[in-house]
């Protein structure tokens, strides 16, 4: 009897060691296995439709990433009396609102409000863009674009990303990278679309046409996205092709059995990782927001290039996002994020040397491609620190809340360092954002090291127990 118990204990310890080996290998390549779901389709019609719907949702967020076009227009037209820092608060408030409501959105997502979140966000997004065409004062733009857009994007952003993760585990980074590349594609299309339409028809008609385009995209997204599993009261609503880790548990019993341990959300590797992302967000948005104005204030940069710099940057990002995501599935999501952030910090400081068309074009392309690695694996990194897809909404909510604070203070801080119109000083914000991104890289390296150390210590302990 004692021998049997010992064998059972040894078998359990061996299984635990194997699980830890999976976790350790994830940092170098594969994803850790989900604690609740036994099978993932890794493809198929429903899975790729979910990814396509997520792509369309992120495509619409390209408007937010294209704030540099609005910043340039506002500062030279009906908001010309306001400083760059004041106008920058509009864009930073959009990012802050969209990420900080993630705490609420994450909870609603985990409680089964997925379809309602995406539908409400879609309606609000289109409505606010139509209303923007009527705005004539700073506070009107601030309320509609800063707060309205932010809430709408926040309602869409996390559910679109999390639904896709329910269909993939081994290929999760690649699938989520495809979804996130939608933002980069939107960052290509919307600046060109708005820039040319504003010149041809004026601001009001340009915004109305863009809003109609959004309506079509978001309608399709709402029709094709379908979650595999979500909680509804005390029950799990489960897609018929989904198999659970323990098939003997009923729906109600399963939900009661699986309790989210919020204490694990604040373990040191997780905290340092999201703190690192906070620092990165403080600096990595600088080129997408200020590159157009930087080009306008440098006489040696041609006007033909100035109008397309933002779109060129996002084009490089659109190419880079799926490539980085594919690499992450083989080399590890943490590794890809760290490499991307380190190189991005070097490219940021090199902007100071961009004094002609060729140099600024090369830096824009390289930065767009390299920095896309950070965005491509942001969702998978948070997912990799989650015990199950059932707590993914909570995890993302906490992470995006902190990054929302970074977004809120980054643009105004950068704008104040640039200085007032006519007296711009560019070296100050460039050194600031470079320092922030470098601190982010150091934090991510430390988080990865702590995670590896902890997992290897646990593995060694259980090996000793077996012996």
C-alpha positions, 0 to 999 in steps of 0.5 A: 500500500505504501509502495503504491502511494509512493508510486502515485506521488512519484508519478504526480511529481513527474507530471509536475516536472513535465509541466514545468519543463513546458513552462520553461520551454515556452520562454524559448519557444512553445506556449504553456498548456492551458489549465482548463482547455484540452484541445485547440483547433489551431485553425479552421473556418471559425478560427480564421473568421475570428482572427479576420474579425479581430483584424477588422476591429484592430484595423479601425484602431488605425485611426487612433494610431494615426493621431499624428495626422490630426495633430498636424491638421489641428495645430495649423487650422481651427486649434492653432491657438492651442499648444502642441502639448494641449492638443497632445492631450486629446490623443493621449486621453484616447489611448488612456481611456481605451486601455484603462477601461480594460479593467472593466472590459476584462471583467465583463469579457470573462462574465460572458458579455463578449458580443455586447462589448464589441457591438457597443464599441462598434456603434460608439466608434462610428457615432463619435466619428460622425460627431467629429465632423461637427466639432469646432472647438478644443473641448468638443474635439476632446470629448468626442475624440479623446474620451468617446474614441477611447471608450469605443476602442477599449470596448473592442480591443481586448475582446477582439484579441482574446476571442482569437486566443481561444482558438489557438495555443501552439500558434497563438502568437502568430494568430494574435499577430495577424489580428494586431497587424490590422492596426498597422494596416489601418495606420497605412490606410487612414492617414493617406485617406484622411490626408487626401480627402481633407485636401479635396473635400475639407475636414468635415466631408473627409471624416464623414466618408471615413466614418462610413468606411468604419461602419462597413468594417465593424459590421462585418467584424460583428458578424464573423466573430464567435467565442468558443467558451465564456462564463455566463452566471455560474455556467460555462457556455462551451462550443460543441467542438471544445474539450475540457481538461477534466471531462468529468466536470459539469458546467456548474461544477467546473466554474465553481472548481476553477477560481481565479487566484488574484494573488498570482496576478501580482507575482514579481515576474508579472509585475516587472513585465507589465512595468517594463511595458509601461516604460516602453509605452512612454516612448515607443509612440513618439515617432507615430505621433510626432514624425509628421511635425518633425518633418514639417519643421525640418526644411531639408525634408521634402513636402512630398515625403512629409505627407506619407511618412506616417503611412510608410512607418505603418506599412513597415509595421504591417509587414513586420507584425506577422513576421515577428509573431511567426518568429515568436512561435519558434523563438519565444514571445519574451525573446522577441519582445526584448529584441524588438524593444532594444533595437527600437531604443537605438532607432529612436535616438538615431532620429536626431541624425535624420536631416534629409529625405533618405535618412528619415525614410530609412529610420521610419521603415526600420522603426515601423518594422522593428517596433511592431515586434513589441505590439505583435507579442504583447497579447501573447506575453500576457496570455503566457502569464495566465493560468487559463484563457478564463482569466485572460480578460482580467490579466489583460485588463490589469496590464492595459490599465497600467499602459493606459496611464503611460499613454495618458502622460507620454504625449503631453510630456513629449509635447512639453519637451518639444517646446512651443510652436516656432521654438521646437527643440527635438533632442529633449523628447528624443533622449527622454523616449529613448531612456524610457524604452531602454528602461522597459528593455531592462525590466523585461530582461529582469522579468524573464530571468526571474521567471526562468530562475523560479521555474528551474528551482521548482523543477530541481526540487521535484527531481530531488523528490522523485529521487 
